[in-house]
Amino acid sequence: MEFSYEKAVNRIKEITKLLESDDIEMEKSFELFAEAKKLMEECEKYLDKKQAEFNILVEDNFDDREAGNHDEDIPF
């Protein structure tokens, strides 16, 4: 199954609410915590990858503008 950042964040929010409730057993809380930790690590990897992709796009655009390729005026 393909990773969905939005679904992972929503699941982390659900887990947080469950962990904050008084109706949860200790063993279940450990399981949920482990799940949330794994999801947060996956989110961090996803965001790192997207940041790297963004940086490449910005650098490519900057390089094009320095080379005199002004196909588009970008306001930044």
N, C-alpha and C positions, 0 to 999 in steps of 0.2 A: 504494500500500500504506500502511496506517495505521501510524503510529509506535508502537512498543512500547518503553517505557523499560526493561523487564526484558530484552528481547532485545538492546537496544543495550548495556546493561551487560555482559551475558554475552559479546557479541562483543568488547567492549573487553578483557575478561579474556582471551579467546582470543588476541587480537592481542598483548597484553602477554606472554603465555607464548611466543608465536612470536618476538617481538622479543628475548626473553631467551635464546633458544636460539642455539647456535653454528652451526647448519646453514642459516642464511638468507643469501641474497645481498643485497648492498647495495641494488640497485634495488628488490627486493621489500620490503626493510625500509622504504624511503621510501614505497612504495605503502601498506603497512600502517599506517605512522605517519599518513599523510594520512587514511586511512579512520578511524582511531581519533580523530583530532582532529575530524573532521566529526561523528562520533557523539557525542563529548563536548559539542560545541556544541549539537547537537540535544537532548541530555539537559538541558543547562543551560536552554535555552529552555522545555522541557517543565516543569522544576521551577519556573522563574519563573512560568509560567502557572498551575500548580497552587497556588503560594504566593499569588498574587493572588486566585484563586478562594476559597481558604481564608480569606484576610483579609476578603473580602466577606461570607462566611458568618458569621464571627465578629462583624464590625461590625453586620450585620443583626440578629443575635441580641442583641447588646449594646443596639442601638437599641430593639428590641422590649421588652427588660427595663426600660429606662429609661422607656419609654412606659407601663409597667404591664401589658404583655402577658406574663403568666407561665404560658403554656400548659405548659411543661415546666420542671422544675428541673434545671438543668445545673450540675454540681458545680464549675465553674470560672468 
